[in-house]
Amino acid sequence: MESLKMQLESNYLLKKKRNKLKLIKGKFISFEVKGIIAIFDGRCKQ
């Protein structure tokens, strides 16, 4: 019984870590995309 609880907790923590990584990755990617769009906008306006 105790080991099952431990397993569930570790699975939960792993999922939490993965979600955090996904969030960070998502923010980073959206930041990159915004930068690329800004560069294209700058070129179009010149």
CHARMM-style PDB file with segment names, atoms N, HN, CA, C and O in Angstrom:
ATOM      1  N   MET     1       0.836  -1.200   0.000  1.00  0.00      PROA
ATOM      2  CA  MET     1       0.000   0.000   0.000  1.00  0.00      PROA
ATOM      3  C   MET     1       0.877   1.258   0.000  1.00  0.00      PROA
ATOM      4  O   MET     1       0.620   2.216  -0.729  1.00  0.00      PROA
ATOM      5  N   GLU     2       1.903   1.226   0.828  1.00  0.00      PROA
ATOM      6  HN  GLU     2       2.111   0.448   1.420  1.00  0.00      PROA
ATOM      7  CA  GLU     2       2.779   2.396   0.944  1.00  0.00      PROA
ATOM      8  C   GLU     2       3.521   2.672  -0.368  1.00  0.00      PROA
ATOM      9  O   GLU     2       3.684   3.822  -0.776  1.00  0.00      PROA
ATOM     10  N   SER     3       3.967   1.591  -1.018  1.00  0.00      PROA
ATOM     11  HN  SER     3       3.834   0.657  -0.687  1.00  0.00      PROA
ATOM     12  CA  SER     3       4.729   1.760  -2.260  1.00  0.00      PROA
ATOM     13  C   SER     3       3.843   2.332  -3.366  1.00  0.00      PROA
ATOM     14  O   SER     3       4.309   3.107  -4.201  1.00  0.00      PROA
ATOM     15  N   LEU     4       2.572   1.951  -3.368  1.00  0.00      PROA
ATOM     16  HN  LEU     4       2.193   1.321  -2.690  1.00  0.00      PROA
ATOM     17  CA  LEU     4       1.638   2.467  -4.369  1.00  0.00      PROA
ATOM     18  C   LEU     4       1.484   3.981  -4.214  1.00  0.00      PROA
ATOM     19  O   LEU     4       1.475   4.728  -5.193  1.00  0.00      PROA
ATOM     20  N   LYS     5       1.362   4.409  -2.959  1.00  0.00      PROA
ATOM     21  HN  LYS     5       1.368   3.803  -2.164  1.00  0.00      PROA
ATOM     22  CA  LYS     5       1.236   5.843  -2.679  1.00  0.00      PROA
ATOM     23  C   LYS     5       2.483   6.587  -3.159  1.00  0.00      PROA
ATOM     24  O   LYS     5       2.392   7.663  -3.750  1.00  0.00      PROA
ATOM     25  N   MET     6       3.645   5.993  -2.895  1.00  0.00      PROA
ATOM     26  HN  MET     6       3.719   5.119  -2.415  1.00  0.00      PROA
ATOM     27  CA  MET     6       4.904   6.599  -3.322  1.00  0.00      PROA
ATOM     28  C   MET     6       4.946   6.713  -4.842  1.00  0.00      PROA
ATOM     29  O   MET     6       5.359   7.735  -5.389  1.00  0.00      PROA
ATOM     30  N   GLN     7       4.511   5.642  -5.519  1.00  0.00      PROA
ATOM     31  HN  GLN     7       4.175   4.812  -5.074  1.00  0.00      PROA
ATOM     32  CA  GLN     7       4.505   5.636  -6.977  1.00  0.00      PROA
ATOM     33  C   GLN     7       3.617   6.749  -7.518  1.00  0.00      PROA
ATOM     34  O   GLN     7       4.001   7.481  -8.430  1.00  0.00      PROA
ATOM     35  N   LEU     8       2.429   6.864  -6.942  1.00  0.00      PROA
ATOM     36  HN  LEU     8       2.117   6.270  -6.201  1.00  0.00      PROA
ATOM     37  CA  LEU     8       1.493   7.896  -7.388  1.00  0.00      PROA
ATOM     38  C   LEU     8       2.089   9.286  -7.184  1.00  0.00      PROA
ATOM     39  O   LEU     8       1.976  10.152  -8.051  1.00  0.00      PROA
ATOM     40  N   GLU     9       2.721   9.489  -6.034  1.00  0.00      PROA
ATOM     41  HN  GLU     9       2.812   8.785  -5.330  1.00  0.00      PROA
ATOM     42  CA  GLU     9       3.325  10.795  -5.748  1.00  0.00      PROA
ATOM     43  C   GLU     9       4.439  11.111  -6.733  1.00  0.00      PROA
ATOM     44  O   GLU     9       4.535  12.234  -7.228  1.00  0.00      PROA
ATOM     45  N   SER    10       5.284  10.120  -7.018  1.00  0.00      PROA
ATOM     46  HN  SER    10       5.206   9.208  -6.615  1.00  0.00      PROA
ATOM     47  CA  SER    10       6.392  10.363  -7.942  1.00  0.00      PROA
ATOM     48  C   SER    10       5.863  10.623  -9.350  1.00  0.00      PROA
ATOM     49  O   SER    10       6.403  11.463 -10.070  1.00  0.00      PROA
ATOM     50  N   ASN    11       4.813   9.908  -9.746  1.00  0.00      PROA
ATOM     51  HN  ASN    11       4.375   9.225  -9.162  1.00  0.00      PROA
ATOM     52  CA  ASN    11       4.197  10.147 -11.056  1.00  0.00      PROA
ATOM     53  C   ASN    11       3.647  11.564 -11.130  1.00  0.00      PROA
ATOM     54  O   ASN    11       3.802  12.251 -12.139  1.00  0.00      PROA
ATOM     55  N   TYR    12       3.004  11.992 -10.048  1.00  0.00      PROA
ATOM     56  HN  TYR    12       2.879  11.434  -9.227  1.00  0.00      PROA
ATOM     57  CA  TYR    12       2.429  13.334  -9.986  1.00  0.00      PROA
ATOM     58  C   TYR    12       3.525  14.394 -10.121  1.00  0.00      PROA
ATOM     59  O   TYR    12       3.374  15.374 -10.851  1.00  0.00      PROA
ATOM     60  N   LEU    13       4.631  14.176  -9.400  1.00  0.00      PROA
ATOM     61  HN  LEU    13       4.753  13.380  -8.807  1.00  0.00      PROA
ATOM     62  CA  LEU    13       5.738  15.129  -9.456  1.00  0.00      PROA
ATOM     63  C   LEU    13       6.354  15.169 -10.848  1.00  0.00      PROA
ATOM     64  O   LEU    13       6.709  16.236 -11.348  1.00  0.00      PROA
ATOM     65  N   LEU    14       6.478  13.995 -11.471  1.00  0.00      PROA
ATOM     66  HN  LEU    14       6.190  13.128 -11.065  1.00  0.00      PROA
ATOM     67  CA  LEU    14       7.025  13.944 -12.825  1.00  0.00      PROA
ATOM     68  C   LEU    14       6.140  14.722 -13.787  1.00  0.00      PROA
ATOM     69  O   LEU    14       6.631  15.487 -14.618  1.00  0.00      PROA
ATOM     70  N   LYS    15       4.831  14.521 -13.668  1.00  0.00      PROA
ATOM     71  HN  LYS    15       4.432  13.900 -12.993  1.00  0.00      PROA
ATOM     72  CA  LYS    15       3.897  15.230 -14.542  1.00  0.00      PROA
ATOM     73  C   LYS    15       4.010  16.731 -14.323  1.00  0.00      PROA
ATOM     74  O   LYS    15       3.999  17.512 -15.274  1.00  0.00      PROA
ATOM     75  N   LYS    16       4.119  17.127 -13.052  1.00  0.00      PROA
ATOM     76  HN  LYS    16       4.127  16.492 -12.279  1.00  0.00      PROA
ATOM     77  CA  LYS    16       4.245  18.544 -12.728  1.00  0.00      PROA
ATOM     78  C   LYS    16       5.496  19.129 -13.378  1.00  0.00      PROA
ATOM     79  O   LYS    16       5.462  20.215 -13.958  1.00  0.00      PROA
ATOM     80  N   LYS    17       6.613  18.381 -13.270  1.00  0.00      PROA
ATOM     81  HN  LYS    17       6.640  17.499 -12.800  1.00  0.00      PROA
ATOM     82  CA  LYS    17       7.869  18.837 -13.863  1.00  0.00      PROA
ATOM     83  C   LYS    17       7.728  18.989 -15.366  1.00  0.00      PROA
ATOM     84  O   LYS    17       8.176  19.978 -15.946  1.00  0.00      PROA
ATOM     85  N   ARG    18       7.094  17.989 -15.999  1.00  0.00      PROA
ATOM     86  HN  ARG    18       6.730  17.186 -15.527  1.00  0.00      PROA
ATOM     87  CA  ARG    18       6.917  18.024 -17.454  1.00  0.00      PROA
ATOM     88  C   ARG    18       6.073  19.208 -17.869  1.00  0.00      PROA
ATOM     89  O   ARG    18       6.378  19.884 -18.851  1.00  0.00      PROA
ATOM     90  N   ASN    19       5.003  19.461 -17.116  1.00  0.00      PROA
ATOM     91  HN  ASN    19       4.755  18.912 -16.318  1.00  0.00      PROA
ATOM     92  CA  ASN    19       4.131  20.589 -17.433  1.00  0.00      PROA
ATOM     93  C   ASN    19       4.891  21.903 -17.314  1.00  0.00      PROA
ATOM     94  O   ASN    19       4.713  22.811 -18.126  1.00  0.00      PROA
ATOM     95  N   LYS    20       5.744  21.998 -16.291  1.00  0.00      PROA
ATOM     96  HN  LYS    20       5.889  21.261 -15.631  1.00  0.00      PROA
ATOM     97  CA  LYS    20       6.531  23.207 -16.102  1.00  0.00      PROA
ATOM     98  C   LYS    20       7.475  23.396 -17.282  1.00  0.00      PROA
ATOM     99  O   LYS    20       7.631  24.503 -17.798  1.00  0.00      PROA
ATOM    100  N   LEU    21       8.106  22.295 -17.705  1.00  0.00      PROA
ATOM    101  HN  LEU    21       7.980  21.395 -17.286  1.00  0.00      PROA
ATOM    102  CA  LEU    21       9.010  22.362 -18.847  1.00  0.00      PROA
ATOM    103  C   LEU    21       8.259  22.793 -20.094  1.00  0.00      PROA
ATOM    104  O   LEU    21       8.747  23.619 -20.866  1.00  0.00      PROA
ATOM    105  N   LYS    22       7.062  22.232 -20.293  1.00  0.00      PROA
ATOM    106  HN  LYS    22       6.666  21.561 -19.667  1.00  0.00      PROA
ATOM    107  CA  LYS    22       6.246  22.593 -21.456  1.00  0.00      PROA
ATOM    108  C   LYS    22       5.916  24.074 -21.422  1.00  0.00      PROA
ATOM    109  O   LYS    22       5.976  24.751 -22.448  1.00  0.00      PROA
ATOM    110  N   LEU    23       5.566  24.582 -20.237  1.00  0.00      PROA
ATOM    111  HN  LEU    23       5.518  24.032 -19.403  1.00  0.00      PROA
ATOM    112  CA  LEU    23       5.235  25.996 -20.093  1.00  0.00      PROA
ATOM    113  C   LEU    23       6.426  26.864 -20.467  1.00  0.00      PROA
ATOM    114  O   LEU    23       6.296  27.826 -21.225  1.00  0.00      PROA
ATOM    115  N   ILE    24       7.599  26.511 -19.924  1.00  0.00      PROA
ATOM    116  HN  ILE    24       7.705  25.729 -19.309  1.00  0.00      PROA
ATOM    117  CA  ILE    24       8.811  27.279 -20.200  1.00  0.00      PROA
ATOM    118  C   ILE    24       9.123  27.232 -21.694  1.00  0.00      PROA
ATOM    119  O   ILE    24       9.444  28.248 -22.309  1.00  0.00      PROA
ATOM    120  N   LYS    25       9.022  26.013 -22.272  1.00  0.00      PROA
ATOM    121  HN  LYS    25       8.761  25.187 -21.772  1.00  0.00      PROA
ATOM    122  CA  LYS    25       9.274  25.847 -23.701  1.00  0.00      PROA
ATOM    123  C   LYS    25       8.297  26.689 -24.512  1.00  0.00      PROA
ATOM    124  O   LYS    25       8.689  27.362 -25.466  1.00  0.00      PROA
ATOM    125  N   GLY    26       7.027  26.646 -24.129  1.00  0.00      PROA
ATOM    126  HN  GLY    26       6.709  26.099 -23.354  1.00  0.00      PROA
ATOM    127  CA  GLY    26       5.997  27.399 -24.836  1.00  0.00      PROA
ATOM    128  C   GLY    26       6.265  28.895 -24.788  1.00  0.00      PROA
ATOM    129  O   GLY    26       6.132  29.589 -25.796  1.00  0.00      PROA
ATOM    130  N   LYS    27       6.642  29.390 -23.617  1.00  0.00      PROA
ATOM    131  HN  LYS    27       6.750  28.826 -22.798  1.00  0.00      PROA
ATOM    132  CA  LYS    27       6.955  30.810 -23.475  1.00  0.00      PROA
ATOM    133  C   LYS    27       8.149  31.170 -24.341  1.00  0.00      PROA
ATOM    134  O   LYS    27       8.154  32.205 -25.006  1.00  0.00      PROA
ATOM    135  N   PHE    28       9.169  30.306 -24.330  1.00  0.00      PROA
ATOM    136  HN  PHE    28       9.165  29.464 -23.789  1.00  0.00      PROA
ATOM    137  CA  PHE    28      10.379  30.566 -25.097  1.00  0.00      PROA
ATOM    138  C   PHE    28      10.064  30.599 -26.584  1.00  0.00      PROA
ATOM    139  O   PHE    28      10.525  31.484 -27.305  1.00  0.00      PROA
ATOM    140  N   ILE    29       9.266  29.616 -27.043  1.00  0.00      PROA
ATOM    141  HN  ILE    29       8.892  28.898 -26.457  1.00  0.00      PROA
ATOM    142  CA  ILE    29       8.927  29.539 -28.465  1.00  0.00      PROA
ATOM    143  C   ILE    29       8.112  30.764 -28.872  1.00  0.00      PROA
ATOM    144  O   ILE    29       8.377  31.362 -29.915  1.00  0.00      PROA
ATOM    145  N   SER    30       7.124  31.145 -28.061  1.00  0.00      PROA
ATOM    146  HN  SER    30       6.909  30.659 -27.214  1.00  0.00      PROA
ATOM    147  CA  SER    30       6.294  32.297 -28.408  1.00  0.00      PROA
ATOM    148  C   SER    30       7.146  33.568 -28.428  1.00  0.00      PROA
ATOM    149  O   SER    30       6.916  34.460 -29.245  1.00  0.00      PROA
ATOM    150  N   PHE    31       8.121  33.648 -27.534  1.00  0.00      PROA
ATOM    151  HN  PHE    31       8.308  32.923 -26.870  1.00  0.00      PROA
ATOM    152  CA  PHE    31       9.034  34.794 -27.509  1.00  0.00      PROA
ATOM    153  C   PHE    31       9.846  34.840 -28.795  1.00  0.00      PROA
ATOM    154  O   PHE    31      10.012  35.906 -29.389  1.00  0.00      PROA
ATOM    155  N   GLU    32      10.360  33.671 -29.236  1.00  0.00      PROA
ATOM    156  HN  GLU    32      10.225  32.805 -28.754  1.00  0.00      PROA
ATOM    157  CA  GLU    32      11.123  33.591 -30.476  1.00  0.00      PROA
ATOM    158  C   GLU    32      10.263  33.999 -31.657  1.00  0.00      PROA
ATOM    159  O   GLU    32      10.697  34.767 -32.515  1.00  0.00      PROA
ATOM    160  N   VAL    33       9.042  33.482 -31.698  1.00  0.00      PROA
ATOM    161  HN  VAL    33       8.690  32.858 -31.001  1.00  0.00      PROA
ATOM    162  CA  VAL    33       8.131  33.790 -32.809  1.00  0.00      PROA
ATOM    163  C   VAL    33       7.858  35.288 -32.854  1.00  0.00      PROA
ATOM    164  O   VAL    33       7.864  35.891 -33.927  1.00  0.00      PROA
ATOM    165  N   LYS    34       7.620  35.886 -31.697  1.00  0.00      PROA
ATOM    166  HN  LYS    34       7.616  35.397 -30.825  1.00  0.00      PROA
ATOM    167  CA  LYS    34       7.378  37.331 -31.640  1.00  0.00      PROA
ATOM    168  C   LYS    34       8.581  38.092 -32.177  1.00  0.00      PROA
ATOM    169  O   LYS    34       8.430  39.081 -32.893  1.00  0.00      PROA
ATOM    170  N   GLY    35       9.781  37.624 -31.827  1.00  0.00      PROA
ATOM    171  HN  GLY    35       9.904  36.820 -31.246  1.00  0.00      PROA
ATOM    172  CA  GLY    35      10.996  38.268 -32.317  1.00  0.00      PROA
ATOM    173  C   GLY    35      11.096  38.185 -33.827  1.00  0.00      PROA
ATOM    174  O   GLY    35      11.433  39.166 -34.489  1.00  0.00      PROA
ATOM    175  N   ILE    36      10.799  37.003 -34.375  1.00  0.00      PROA
ATOM    176  HN  ILE    36      10.525  36.206 -33.836  1.00  0.00      PROA
ATOM    177  CA  ILE    36      10.860  36.813 -35.827  1.00  0.00      PROA
ATOM    178  C   ILE    36       9.836  37.709 -36.514  1.00  0.00      PROA
ATOM    179  O   ILE    36      10.132  38.343 -37.527  1.00  0.00      PROA
ATOM    180  N   ILE    37       8.613  37.756 -35.948  1.00  0.00      PROA
ATOM    181  HN  ILE    37       8.372  37.241 -35.126  1.00  0.00      PROA
ATOM    182  CA  ILE    37       7.564  38.601 -36.527  1.00  0.00      PROA
ATOM    183  C   ILE    37       7.997  40.062 -36.486  1.00  0.00      PROA
ATOM    184  O   ILE    37       7.781  40.806 -37.443  1.00  0.00      PROA
ATOM    185  N   ALA    38       8.611  40.472 -35.375  1.00  0.00      PROA
ATOM    186  HN  ALA    38       8.787  39.868 -34.598  1.00  0.00      PROA
ATOM    187  CA  ALA    38       9.068  41.855 -35.238  1.00  0.00      PROA
ATOM    188  C   ALA    38      10.113  42.174 -36.297  1.00  0.00      PROA
ATOM    189  O   ALA    38      10.102  43.261 -36.874  1.00  0.00      PROA
ATOM    190  N   ILE    39      11.016  41.229 -36.555  1.00  0.00      PROA
ATOM    191  HN  ILE    39      11.024  40.346 -36.085  1.00  0.00      PROA
ATOM    192  CA  ILE    39      12.053  41.432 -37.572  1.00  0.00      PROA
ATOM    193  C   ILE    39      11.403  41.600 -38.943  1.00  0.00      PROA
ATOM    194  O   ILE    39      11.764  42.496 -39.706  1.00  0.00      PROA
ATOM    195  N   PHE    40      10.433  40.719 -39.250  1.00  0.00      PROA
ATOM    196  HN  PHE    40      10.140  39.991 -38.630  1.00  0.00      PROA
ATOM    197  CA  PHE    40       9.754  40.813 -40.546  1.00  0.00      PROA
ATOM    198  C   PHE    40       9.001  42.131 -40.659  1.00  0.00      PROA
ATOM    199  O   PHE    40       9.029  42.766 -41.714  1.00  0.00      PROA
ATOM    200  N   ASP    41       8.329  42.554 -39.590  1.00  0.00      PROA
ATOM    201  HN  ASP    41       8.306  42.039 -38.733  1.00  0.00      PROA
ATOM    202  CA  ASP    41       7.607  43.824 -39.586  1.00  0.00      PROA
ATOM    203  C   ASP    41       8.568  44.971 -39.861  1.00  0.00      PROA
ATOM    204  O   ASP    41       8.269  45.870 -40.647  1.00  0.00      PROA
ATOM    205  N   GLY    42       9.718  44.933 -39.209  1.00  0.00      PROA
ATOM    206  HN  GLY    42       9.960  44.203 -38.570  1.00  0.00      PROA
ATOM    207  CA  GLY    42      10.719  45.977 -39.404  1.00  0.00      PROA
ATOM    208  C   GLY    42      11.171  46.046 -40.851  1.00  0.00      PROA
ATOM    209  O   GLY    42      11.330  47.136 -41.401  1.00  0.00      PROA
ATOM    210  N   ARG    43      11.379  44.901 -41.468  1.00  0.00      PROA
ATOM    211  HN  ARG    43      11.250  44.015 -41.021  1.00  0.00      PROA
ATOM    212  CA  ARG    43      11.821  44.860 -42.860  1.00  0.00      PROA
ATOM    213  C   ARG    43      10.735  45.374 -43.787  1.00  0.00      PROA
ATOM    214  O   ARG    43      11.027  46.067 -44.762  1.00  0.00      PROA
ATOM    215  N   CYS    44       9.486  45.041 -43.494  1.00  0.00      PROA
ATOM    216  HN  CYS    44       9.249  44.478 -42.702  1.00  0.00      PROA
ATOM    217  CA  CYS    44       8.376  45.459 -44.349  1.00  0.00      PROA
ATOM    218  C   CYS    44       8.170  46.973 -44.270  1.00  0.00      PROA
ATOM    219  O   CYS    44       7.831  47.612 -45.266  1.00  0.00      PROA
ATOM    220  N   LYS    45       8.377  47.536 -43.087  1.00  0.00      PROA
ATOM    221  HN  LYS    45       8.653  47.017 -42.278  1.00  0.00      PROA
ATOM    222  CA  LYS    45       8.122  48.963 -42.896  1.00  0.00      PROA
ATOM    223  C   LYS    45       9.212  49.831 -43.516  1.00  0.00      PROA
ATOM    224  O   LYS    45       8.954  50.980 -43.874  1.00  0.00      PROA
ATOM    225  N   GLN    46      10.417  49.303 -43.646  1.00  0.00      PROA
ATOM    226  HN  GLN    46      10.626  48.370 -43.355  1.00  0.00      PROA
ATOM    227  CA  GLN    46      11.527  50.110 -44.160  1.00  0.00      PROA
ATOM    228  C   GLN    46      11.371  50.424 -45.636  1.00  0.00      PROA
ATOM    229  OT1 GLN    46      12.223  51.095 -46.218  1.00  0.00      PROA
TER     230      GLN     46
END
